[in-house]
Structures are given as structure tokens and as C-alpha cells.
Amino acid sequence: MSERRIKRPPLRDVASLLVSFEYAAHAVLFDQVPGVTRRPETTPALEFWAGYWRDWVSAMFLKSYLENADPSALHLQNDADVRLLLDVYLMEEALEEVARELMERPEWVGIPLRLILRLLDGVTEPRP
């Protein structure tokens, strides 16, 4: 309970929710969605649509959040700073999930690993 009282940057909670969207999107690949059974011939299509849904839901949530958030609460100067900090929190969340999944559900470790690869793929050059 004491951890919930700790003041945390709001973007950390945003990152946590974005990781949750990642899991929700890929639950279908682990036969966790009622009425949808994964078959080898449908896996590529399910992966595509899971990624599409994740990207769309994440983008809409983030857009709405940033439009309605108090800019002073973020303590950041520009969009690039917001993106960088969000990526850092996403990486932190994904690394924590890798550790958790390796201990509890090793077959699910691919979800946070894919997120890590996407984050690393988005890094084109060092930022000043």
C-alpha cells in the first residue's frame, strides 16, 4: 500500500498502460481470448491485427492523454523530451516484464521482448 502513495511521474503510469495494451493485443496469440483459437495458418494474420490494434489503441490513448494533461505536470519542454522519457519508461517496464515472465510464464516472454526490439528499432541516432 505504501508504494501506491509514492509520487511517480505520470508518464510512468502511461507507459505501464501502453505495456498493458501490448499484452491485451497479444493475448489472442496465447489462446486467452474466448472464441478465438490460434491455428498455425492464422498466426500471421493474428499477429498483424494484434499489432495494428495495439498501435491504434496506443496512439489514440496517448494523443488523448497528451491533449488533456497539464503540460506543467509533465515538467518537459517539448514533444521530443516527452517521447524520450516515455521510451525510457517503456523500456523499464518491458525489462521488468521480461524478468517476471521468465519466472512465471516463460512462454509469454516474447511479448515484452518484441516491445524491447521495437523500442531499439526506433532509436536511429543519439539524441542531444
C-alpha positions as CSV (number, residue, x, y, z in Angstrom):
1,M,0.0,0.0,0.0
2,S,2.8,2.4,0.7
3,E,4.1,2.1,-2.8
4,R,0.8,3.4,-4.1
5,R,1.4,6.6,-2.2
6,I,4.7,7.3,-3.7
7,K,4.5,10.2,-6.2
8,R,5.6,9.0,-9.6
9,P,5.9,10.8,-12.9
10,P,2.6,10.5,-14.8
11,L,4.4,9.2,-17.9
12,R,5.5,6.1,-15.9
13,D,1.8,5.2,-15.5
14,V,1.2,6.0,-19.2
15,A,4.0,3.6,-20.1
16,S,2.5,0.9,-17.9
17,L,-0.8,1.2,-19.6
18,L,0.8,1.0,-23.0
19,V,2.5,-2.2,-22.0
20,S,-0.9,-3.5,-20.9
21,F,-2.2,-2.8,-24.4
22,E,0.7,-4.8,-25.7
23,Y,-0.4,-7.8,-23.6
24,A,-4.1,-7.4,-24.4
25,A,-3.3,-7.3,-28.1
26,H,-1.2,-10.5,-28.0
27,A,-3.4,-12.5,-25.6
28,V,-5.1,-13.9,-28.7
29,L,-1.7,-15.5,-29.7
30,F,-1.8,-17.4,-26.4
31,D,-5.4,-18.7,-26.7
32,Q,-6.5,-16.3,-24.0
33,V,-9.4,-14.7,-25.9
34,P,-12.7,-16.6,-25.7
35,G,-14.0,-17.7,-29.1
36,V,-10.6,-17.3,-30.9
37,T,-8.4,-20.4,-31.2
38,R,-5.0,-19.9,-32.7
39,R,-4.1,-22.2,-35.6
40,P,-0.8,-22.2,-37.4
41,E,-2.4,-21.0,-40.6
42,T,-4.0,-18.0,-38.9
43,T,-1.0,-16.9,-36.8
44,P,0.5,-14.4,-39.3
45,A,-2.9,-12.7,-39.7
46,L,-3.5,-12.7,-35.9
47,E,0.0,-11.2,-35.3
48,F,-0.7,-8.5,-37.9
49,W,-4.1,-7.5,-36.5
50,A,-2.8,-7.7,-32.9
51,G,-0.1,-5.2,-33.8
52,Y,-2.5,-3.0,-35.7
53,W,-4.9,-2.9,-32.8
54,R,-2.1,-2.2,-30.3
55,D,-0.7,0.6,-32.4
56,W,-4.1,2.2,-32.9
57,V,-5.3,2.0,-29.3
58,S,-1.9,3.2,-28.0
59,A,-1.8,6.1,-30.4
60,M,-5.4,7.2,-29.5
61,F,-4.8,6.9,-25.8
62,L,-1.5,8.8,-26.0
63,K,-3.0,11.5,-28.2
64,S,-5.9,12.0,-25.8
65,Y,-3.7,11.9,-22.7
66,L,-1.3,14.5,-24.1
67,E,-4.1,16.8,-25.3
68,N,-5.7,16.7,-21.8
69,A,-2.7,16.5,-19.5
70,D,-1.4,19.6,-17.7
71,P,1.8,20.4,-19.5
72,S,3.4,21.7,-16.3
73,A,2.7,18.3,-14.6
74,L,5.0,16.6,-17.2
75,H,7.9,19.0,-16.4
76,L,9.1,18.7,-20.0
77,Q,9.9,21.3,-22.5
78,N,8.9,19.8,-25.9
79,D,7.5,16.8,-27.7
80,A,10.9,15.2,-28.2
81,D,11.5,15.2,-24.4
82,V,8.1,13.6,-23.8
83,R,8.9,10.9,-26.4
84,L,12.3,10.2,-25.0
85,L,11.1,9.9,-21.4
86,L,8.1,7.8,-22.4
87,D,10.5,5.4,-24.3
88,V,12.7,5.2,-21.2
89,Y,9.7,4.2,-19.1
90,L,8.5,1.8,-21.7
91,M,11.9,0.1,-21.8
92,E,12.0,-0.1,-18.0
93,E,8.5,-1.6,-17.9
94,A,9.4,-4.1,-20.7
95,L,12.6,-5.2,-18.9
96,E,10.7,-5.7,-15.7
97,E,8.1,-7.8,-17.6
98,V,10.9,-9.9,-19.1
99,A,12.2,-10.8,-15.7
100,R,8.6,-11.5,-14.4
101,E,7.7,-13.6,-17.4
102,L,10.9,-15.7,-17.2
103,M,10.0,-16.6,-13.6
104,E,6.2,-17.0,-14.0
105,R,5.2,-17.6,-17.7
106,P,8.3,-18.2,-19.9
107,E,6.1,-18.9,-22.9
108,W,4.9,-15.2,-22.7
109,V,8.4,-13.6,-22.6
110,G,8.1,-12.9,-26.3
111,I,5.6,-10.1,-25.6
112,P,8.0,-7.8,-23.7
113,L,10.9,-8.9,-25.9
114,R,9.1,-7.7,-29.0
115,L,8.4,-4.4,-27.3
116,I,12.1,-4.0,-26.5
117,L,13.1,-4.8,-30.1
118,R,10.6,-2.2,-31.4
119,L,11.9,0.4,-29.0
120,L,15.5,-0.3,-30.0
121,D,14.5,-0.3,-33.7
122,G,13.1,3.2,-33.2
123,V,16.5,4.5,-32.0
124,T,18.1,6.0,-35.1
125,E,20.8,8.1,-33.6
126,P,21.8,9.5,-30.2
127,R,19.7,12.5,-29.1
128,P,21.4,15.6,-27.7
